[in-house]
Amino acid sequence: MEQPENKIYQLIREKRMREIREEMERILRTPGAGEKAIESLDRDHPVRREYVRIKNYAREKELKEHKRIREQIKKAKGG
């Protein structure tokens, strides 16, 4: 059975992540600022760290998709 304090810490982490994401969304919706505002934050700022994590995940997913498409083209050409 899960320890009650673990559940409390989990709830605190989830609340903190929700706050970080809400702050990120608020910054990104700011007209004229957007990504530049987040990128100008301190490197250790939680909002910037989460933004970079999401951006890296998206880039990695995109690269995997491109690789999959290239492999399909190679197979179609008979290579």
N, C-alpha and C positions, 0 to 999 in steps of 0.2 A: 504494500500500500504506500502511496506517495505521502511524504512527510508534509505536514501543514505549512511549515516554513518555506519549503520548496514551492508550494502553490502560491504563497504570498510573494516570493521573489519573482516567480513567473508572471504574476499579475502586474507587479511593478514594472518589469521589463516590457511587457506588452503595452502598458500605459505610456511608458517613456517612448517606445517606438512609434506609437500612434501620435504622440505630441511632436516628435521629430518629423514625421511624414507630413503632418498638418502644417508645420512651420515651413517645410520645403515647398509644399503646394502653394502656400500663401506668398512666398518669395517668388516662385515661378510665375504666379498670376500677376505680379506687379508689372504694369506696363513699362516697357523700356529697360527693365533691369534683368529679370529672368535668370538665365544661366550665369551671366557675368556676376550677378550679385552673390550667387552661391559659390562660384569659383574664387571670389575675392575674400570669402570667409577664411578664417584661420584653418590650417591644414588639419588640426585635431578637433575642429568643431563637429559635433555629432551630426548636424544637418549636412555638412559637406561630405563627411565620411559615408553617410547613407546614400547621398546623391551619387558619389563616385562608385559605390558598390553596385547600385542599380544600373548605372551607365556601363560599367564593366560587364555586368551580366548580360545586358542587351547586346553589347558588342560581341561578346563570346557566342551568344546564340546566333547572331547574324553571320559570324564567320563559319560556324558549323553548317548553317543553311547554304552558304556559298560553296563550301567544300562538298556538300551532298549534291548540289546541282552540277558542279564540275565533274564529279564522279559519274553522274548520270549521262552527261554529255560524252564523256570518254567512253562509256559502255556503248552508247548509241552509235558512236563512230567506229566501234569495234576495236578499241585500244585497250 
